[in-house]
Amino acid sequence: MAYFWLNQKGTDGSNYHDEVGEVYHYRGNTPGANQLSEGDKFIYYRPGDYVIFGAGEIDHIERKERDLDSESGVAVDYFAHITNYQPFEPPIRLKGVNESALKNKISFLKDKPGLTGVPQHSIHQISKEDFKAIIEAGEKEVGPTGARE
């Protein structure tokens, strides 16, 4: 089993067929596409909002081919079906109002200015320790100021 950070930009105007907490759609040419497997655990991150909003496990991955034009051939899409989804309510903010102290506990964000360490690709493998720190932060109670305590 491995641990992943999955970027999910939302479904409005997207060419991806994601269903939060149910299906994560990605293409065969996505960096990290071949790393994701059944039984892997992940956290969801929404780049434009700078929030970690949930976690889950990959149940199974469905592969579908689609025809492109005659010169381009075939493209491969993957649909990772999700189980044991746990939303973080409210999401964990990594930037702005009520920013989480979690940033300083994640190895690839710690000691970096702003959010320069946030993975840019949709699928990024993370350590078990980073995954656990994020899950623990997601389970903390939210105080009266909106910060997790």
C-alpha positions as CSV (number, residue, x, y, z in Angstrom):
1,M,0.0,0.0,0.0
2,A,1.2,3.5,-0.9
3,Y,0.0,7.0,0.0
4,F,-0.9,9.8,-2.4
5,W,-1.8,13.4,-2.7
6,L,-4.5,13.8,-5.4
7,N,-5.2,17.3,-6.8
8,Q,-8.9,17.7,-7.6
9,K,-9.8,21.0,-9.2
10,G,-13.6,20.6,-8.9
11,T,-16.1,19.5,-11.5
12,D,-17.3,22.9,-13.0
13,G,-16.1,23.2,-16.5
14,S,-13.7,20.2,-16.1
15,N,-12.9,17.7,-18.8
16,Y,-12.6,15.1,-16.1
17,H,-15.4,13.0,-14.8
18,D,-14.6,13.1,-11.1
19,E,-17.2,12.4,-8.4
20,V,-15.8,13.5,-5.1
21,G,-15.5,10.6,-2.7
22,E,-16.6,8.1,-5.4
23,V,-14.5,8.3,-8.6
24,Y,-11.2,10.0,-9.4
25,H,-10.7,10.3,-13.2
26,Y,-7.2,10.7,-14.7
27,R,-5.5,10.1,-18.0
28,G,-2.8,7.6,-18.9
29,N,-0.3,10.4,-19.6
30,T,-0.8,12.0,-16.2
31,P,2.5,12.0,-14.2
32,G,2.1,9.3,-11.5
33,A,-0.7,7.5,-13.3
34,N,1.0,4.2,-13.2
35,Q,1.8,4.4,-9.5
36,L,-1.8,4.4,-8.2
37,S,-3.1,0.9,-7.3
38,E,-6.0,-0.8,-5.5
39,G,-5.7,-0.4,-1.7
40,D,-3.6,2.8,-1.9
41,K,-4.7,5.6,0.5
42,F,-5.0,9.2,-0.5
43,I,-5.8,12.7,0.5
44,Y,-7.7,15.2,-1.7
45,Y,-6.3,18.7,-2.3
46,R,-8.1,21.5,-4.2
47,P,-5.4,23.7,-5.7
48,G,-7.4,26.9,-6.4
49,D,-8.9,26.9,-2.9
50,Y,-5.6,25.8,-1.1
51,V,-7.5,23.2,1.0
52,I,-7.2,19.6,1.8
53,F,-10.8,18.4,1.9
54,G,-10.9,14.7,2.4
55,A,-9.2,11.3,2.4
56,G,-10.0,7.8,1.2
57,E,-8.8,4.5,-0.3
58,I,-8.7,3.2,-3.9
59,D,-11.1,0.3,-4.2
60,H,-10.3,-0.6,-7.8
61,I,-9.2,1.1,-11.0
62,E,-11.1,0.9,-14.3
63,R,-9.2,1.4,-17.6
64,K,-11.0,2.7,-20.6
65,E,-9.6,3.4,-24.1
66,R,-11.1,6.1,-26.3
67,D,-10.4,6.7,-30.0
68,L,-8.8,9.9,-31.0
69,D,-8.4,11.1,-34.6
70,S,-6.9,8.6,-37.1
71,E,-3.4,10.1,-36.7
72,S,-3.3,10.2,-32.9
73,G,-4.6,6.7,-32.2
74,V,-6.0,5.8,-28.8
75,A,-6.0,7.6,-25.4
76,V,-6.3,5.8,-22.1
77,D,-8.5,7.1,-19.2
78,Y,-8.5,5.7,-15.7
79,F,-11.3,5.8,-13.2
80,A,-10.1,5.1,-9.6
81,H,-13.2,4.0,-7.6
82,I,-13.0,5.1,-4.0
83,T,-14.0,3.5,-0.8
84,N,-13.8,4.6,2.9
85,Y,-14.1,8.3,1.9
86,Q,-13.9,10.7,4.8
87,P,-14.5,14.4,4.1
88,F,-12.8,17.0,6.3
89,E,-15.5,19.5,7.5
90,P,-14.4,22.2,7.2
91,P,-11.5,21.6,4.8
92,I,-8.0,22.1,6.1
93,R,-6.7,25.5,4.8
94,L,-3.1,25.7,3.8
95,K,-3.2,29.4,2.9
96,G,-5.1,32.5,4.1
97,V,-7.7,32.9,6.9
98,N,-7.5,30.2,9.5
99,E,-4.4,28.7,7.8
100,S,-3.5,25.4,9.3
101,A,-0.3,24.8,11.2
102,L,-0.2,21.5,9.3
103,K,1.9,23.0,6.6
104,N,4.9,22.8,8.9
105,K,4.3,19.1,9.6
106,I,4.3,18.0,6.0
107,S,7.8,17.1,4.8
108,F,7.4,18.6,1.3
109,L,5.9,21.9,2.5
110,K,7.9,22.4,5.6
111,D,10.5,25.2,5.5
112,K,9.3,26.4,2.0
113,P,8.0,29.9,1.3
114,G,4.3,30.0,0.8
115,L,3.0,26.8,-0.9
116,T,5.9,26.3,-3.3
117,G,6.2,22.6,-2.2
118,V,2.6,21.7,-3.1
119,P,2.6,19.1,-5.9
120,Q,1.7,20.5,-9.3
121,H,0.8,17.1,-10.8
122,S,-2.5,15.5,-10.2
123,I,-1.0,12.4,-8.6
124,H,1.9,12.6,-6.1
125,Q,3.1,9.9,-3.8
126,I,3.6,11.0,-0.2
127,S,5.1,9.3,2.9
128,K,3.1,7.4,5.4
129,E,4.1,10.0,8.0
130,D,2.8,12.9,5.9
131,F,-0.4,11.0,5.3
132,K,-0.9,10.3,9.1
133,A,-0.2,14.0,10.0
134,I,-2.9,15.1,7.5
135,I,-5.4,12.6,8.8
136,E,-4.8,13.6,12.4
137,A,-5.3,17.3,11.4
138,G,-8.5,16.4,9.6
139,E,-9.9,14.7,12.7
140,K,-9.2,17.6,15.0
141,E,-12.1,19.7,16.3
142,V,-12.7,23.1,14.9
143,G,-12.6,25.9,17.5
144,P,-14.7,29.1,17.7
145,T,-12.2,31.0,15.5
146,G,-12.5,28.4,12.7
147,A,-9.0,27.0,13.4
148,R,-8.5,23.3,14.2
149,E,-7.5,22.8,17.8
